[in-house]
Amino acid sequence: MNDHATHASMKPGEFVAFIAALMAVNALGVDLMLPALADIGHQLGIATANHRQWIITAYMLGFGAGQLVYGPLADRYGRRPILLVTLVGFVAASVFAAGSQTFAGLLGARVLQGLMSASTRVLAVAIVRDRYSGRQMARTLSVAQMIFFLVPIMAPSLGQVLLAFGPWRFIFYALAGFAAFVLAWTVLRLRESLPVDRRSPLSMMALKQAYRLTLTNRFSAGYAVAASMTFGGIIAFVSSAQQIFVDEFHAGERFTILFAICAFSMGCASFANSRLVERLGTRLISQSALLALIGLSILHLLVIAAGRESLVTYMLFQALSMTCIGLCGSNFGAMAMEPVGHIAGTASSIQGFITSVGAVVVGSVIGQSYNGTTWPLAIGYLGIGIVVLGIVYLVEGGRLFQARHGT
């Protein structure tokens, strides 16, 4: 554990809540407008339901690309100034999105939103890594993510409430308001977590060395790729959730509740991980979750093939699969960061780029395969589980369920 003096203005509880709020900026950027996708598509003339998924995908593309920039800047100038500038940018991008008159204009604003919110992911991880390492880092991220996962539970319902009082544009004004709140919190309460003597020069040589270390260390690169695959499962679900619940199961009036149940399962997983990870370790938990995901996906496919799929069976398998993914996420992130803590900002950027862009590719392939059934999603989850297990097996040198360096 590092010196806590840099966080003297925040007690542990507030620190975790602040990190969760940073993560929530991104979560709201994705989930708040889900109930409005049909309205947006109708007003802006989007041709098909699958095309509406690009409102989510465009944001995630910007989110992935932006992460390459903020880590090196944060390692050179500190975490706080970069966060302040990008939060201001997110507020502006949200206002631009609210004023969009064409689908192309909205997609451009969404990419800009993603570019700005990318800093929240990079800096949240870097700030936590400045303070913690190993299982303590995994536990802190799990507690923050537990709070963070409450956002997807509430976001669609909040979006529905906003739609009751006005057009879909209100949703983007709400995003601007929340980002402004986090901006004020940052200004008033966050102290710089990276001392001047630990800052890295912004030079091609330093960047080259940081990139080489992050991309050639098998734990750093391997677990970043593994995280991208599992995150892709979340993107696939979020992108196609409205189509599955509304079009396939005709449960439009219950969409926000059903979506919340699936998101709540991930929150439960993060809570369980925060309580168990220091005792059981990141590897035992995440690798067991991978095996469970594979088993659940096989059972789900058998149910679909037998013609027994219903809203109840889908909800059961989706919630359990999201639980498994939740048990992988923060643990993969902690294991990826462990060997590169001394360049946490740049490493977080590179890993975040790999994770986000890889997730967009995986999630888009699965989401765009939607054919009016849950078959593509179940096949996708099985593929994710098998591929990620293979990656973990290679990274660990064939030694599964064995702790390394206290993790």
N, C-alpha and C positions, 0 to 999 in steps of 0.2 A: 504494500500500500504506500502511496506517495504522500507527500506532505499535504495535510488538509488545510493549511493556511490560505491557500489560494481560493478556497471555497468558504472562508470564514463567515461570509455574509449569508450563507445558506446552511441550515441544519440538514441532516441526512434526509428527513422526510420531505422537506421542500425541494432538495436537490433532485430526488427521484421524481417528484411531481413535475419539476421543470423539464427534466429530460423527457418525461412522458408527453408534456405539452408540445415540445419540439417535434416529437414523433407524430403527434396528433395533427400538426399542420399538414403533413403529407397524407395521413389517413383521411382527413376531411376532404382534401383535394381530390381524392379518388372516390370516396363513398357518398359524400353529401348529395351529389347530383343524380345518383342512381334512379330515384323515383321520377326524375325529370327527363330521362333519356327519350321517352316517347314524345313528350311535349317539344323538346328541342328538335327531334327528328321531324316532327310535323311542321313546325314553324320555319325551319331552315331547309326543308326539302330534302332530307336525307333519304336515299332510295330504299334501303332495306334495313331490317333490324340488325343484321350482322355489321353493316356499315356504322351503326351507332356505337359499336364497340371502339371505334377509333377515337372517340372522345376520351376514353380511358387510356387507350394505347398511346395517343399523342403525348399525353401528360407523362406517362411512364418513360417514353423515349427521351424527353427533355430531362426528366429526373435522373435517368441513367447517365446521359452525356455530361450533365453539369457536375457530376461527382468527381470527374477527372481534374477539375480546376481547383476546387475549394480546399482539398487537402494540402497541396503544396503551398497555397496562399496562407492557410491557417498555420502551417509549420513555420512560415517565415514571419508573418505579421501578428500571429496570435489568433485565438478562437473568436474572441468577442467582436472585434471590428468586422470580420467577415460575416458573422451572423447578423449584425445590425444592418449592414448594407443589403444583404439578400432578403431579409424580412421586409424591408422597405420595398424591394423589387417585387416580392410576392404580392404585397398589397396592391401595387400598381397593376400587375398582370391580372389580378382578379377583377379589378375595375374595368380593364380592357375587355376581358371575357364577357363581363356583364353587358357591355355595349356592342358586342359583335352582331353584325347584321347578315353575315354569310357563314356557311359551314367552314369554308377555308379560313375565314377570319377567326372563328372560334378555335379551330385546331391550332392556328398560330399562337393565340393567347394561351391555350392549354400547354403547348410546348414551352412557352415562356414561364408559365407557372411552375412546370416541372423543373426547368433550369434553376429557378430561384429556390424552390423547396429542396433541391438536392443538398443544399448546405445543411439542412436540418438533420439529415441522416448522417452525413460525414461528421459533422461537429458533435452530434449527440454521442456517437461512438467514441470519437477522439477525446471529448471531455470526460467521459466515463473512464476511458483507458488512462487518462492523465492521473486519475485518482485510484483506480483499482486494477487488478490483474487476475488472471486465472479464474478459479471458481467464484471468487468474490465479484469479479467483473460479470460473469455469467449470471450470478444471483441478482446483481443490481439491474442488469438489462432485463432480466425476467420480471422483476417487480415493476419496472417502468413499462414494459410491454403489457403486463397485466392491466395496468391503468390505461395504456394506449389502446388495448383491444376493446375497452368499453366504448371507444369512439365509433367503430363500425357497428356496434350494437345500437347506438343512439342515432348515428348519422342519417340513415335512410328515413327514420321516423321524423327527425328534425327537418330533413329535406321535404318530407310530405307536409309538415306543418307550414313551412315557408311557402310551399305551393298553394296552400289553402288561403294565404293572405296576399298572394301576388304571383306574377309570372316566374318562370324559371330563372330569370336574371337576378331575382332576390337571393338565390343560392350563392351566386358569386360575390354579391355584396356581403353576405354573411361570412364567406371565406376571408374577405378583406378585413372584416371586423375582428375575427379571431386572430389572424396574423398580427394585427395592430396590438391586440392584447398581449400576445407573446413578446412582441417588440418592446412594449412598455415594461414588461417583467424583466427582460434582458437588460434594458437600460438601468433599471432601478436596483436589481438584485444580483445579477451575474458578475462575478469578478473573473478576471483573466486566469485561466488554468494552466497556461504554458509560460513558465518563467523565461525571461529574456535570454538567460544563459543556455537554455535548451532549444532555442529556435534555430532552424536550419536555413542556410543561405538559399536564396532563390536563384539557382544557377543550373545550367544544363548538366554539369557534372554531378551535382547533388541529386537532381531529379533522376538522372540515369542510374545512379547507384541505388536510389530508393526503389525505382521501378524494377531493377534487376533483382534486388533482394526480395521484393514482394512477389514477383512473378516466378522466381526460380525456387523459392522455398516451397516444398511440396505441401506443407500444412497450410501455409498462407493461400497459395493459389488453389489447391485442391478443395479446401473447405469453402472458399469463395464460390467455386463452380458448383459445389454441392448445394450451397445456400441458394444459388440462382435457380437451380432446378426445383427445389421445394417451393421457393417464392413464386415460381412460374405456375404452380398449382393454385396458389391464391389468386393470381391474376386471371387465370382461366375461369375460376369460379365467379369472381367479381364481374368479369366481362359478360358472362353468359347467365348470371343469376336471374335477371329480370325475365329473360326469354324462357328459362326453365320453369320458374315459378308461375309466370303469367301465361305464357303461350302453351306450355306443355301440360302443366297441372291445373291451370285455370284458377290459380289462387292469388289473383292480383290484390284482392282486398286484404290478404294476410301477408303480403310480400315483406313488409318491414319487420313483422314479427318473426317470420321464418328465417329471413336473412340474419336477424339478431341472434337467433338460437345458434346458427352456425358460427357466427363470430364469437359468441359467448363461449363456445367449446374451446376456441383458441385461447381466450382469456383464462379459462380454467387450467389449460395446459401450462401456460406461463406461470400461474400461481403455484401449481404443483412443482414445476421445475425450480422456482425460487426457493421452495422449502426443501427440496431433495438434492439439488445439484452439489452442494458442498459435502454432502454425505456419500452420494453415489457416484458423482463425477459426470462430466459432460459426455464422455464416450459411452458409458453404459446406457445412459438415458436416451441419447440420440440414436444410437445403433439399434436399440430395442424398438424404438418408435418406427424406424425404417422397416424392420421386419413386420411390424404390426400393419403398417401402411400397405405393404405388398399383400399380406394375407387378406386384409379388408377389401382391397381392390379385386382380388380374385373372387371372393364371395359375392361382391356386388355384381360383377360380370355374370356370374352364374344365375343370380336372381333376375337380371335383365334378360338373359338368354332364355330363361324359363317362362318369360312373360309375366313375371310376378312384381315388376317394378310399380310402385305407387308413390304418392307423396310421402307416406310414412316411411317406406323403405329407403327412399332417396334421402330424406332428412337424417335417418339413422346413420347411414353410411357416410354421408357428407360431414356430419358433425364429428364422427369418430375419425374420419380421415383428416379433418382440420385439426383435431387434437394431436394427432401424430405429427403433422406438419409443424404445429406450435412447439412441440417438444424438440424439434430439430433446429428451428430458426435461431434462437439466441445462443444455443450451444455451438452451432456451426460458426456463428459470428465470433464468439469468444475464442474458439480454437484457431480460427484464421488469424486473429489479431495477436495471439500469444507470442509468436516468435518475432513480431515486428513492432512491438510496443514503443521502441525508441524513435520510430518514424510514424507514429500513430496517425497523424493527419493525412500524410501522403498515402500510407498504406490503406487507410479507411477509404480514401478516394478511389484508389485502384480497385479494391475489393468491392466497393459499392457499385462502381461502374460495371464490373463483371456480373455482380449479383442482379442489378436492375436490368441491364440490357439483355442478359441471358434469360431473365424471368419474362421480359416482354416477348422475346422470341418464342419461348416455350409456351407461355400463356396465350399468345396470339395464334399459334398453330392449333392448340387445343380449342380455343374459343371460336376461331373461324371455321372449325370443323363441325360446329353445332348443326345438327340435322333434324332437330325436333325431338330428339331423345337424349337420355343421359349417357348413352353408350360412349360417345367421344370423351367425356369427362372421366368416366371410369377407366377407359383404356389409357387415357393420359396419366392418371394417378398411378396405375400399375407400371407404366413405362418409367415415370419419375422415380418410383421406389426402387426398381431394379437397377436403373442407371446410377442413381446416387449411392446405392449399396456397393456397386462395383467401384465407384470413385473412392469411397471411404476405404474399401478393402485395399486398393492400390496405395492410397495415402498412408495407411497404417502398416504397410508392408505385410499384409496378410494376418495381422494380429488384431482381431476384433475384441471388444469388451475389456481392454486392458488400459488402465490409466497411464498417462505419460506426464511427467513434470507436474504432478499434482492435479491434473485435469482429467 
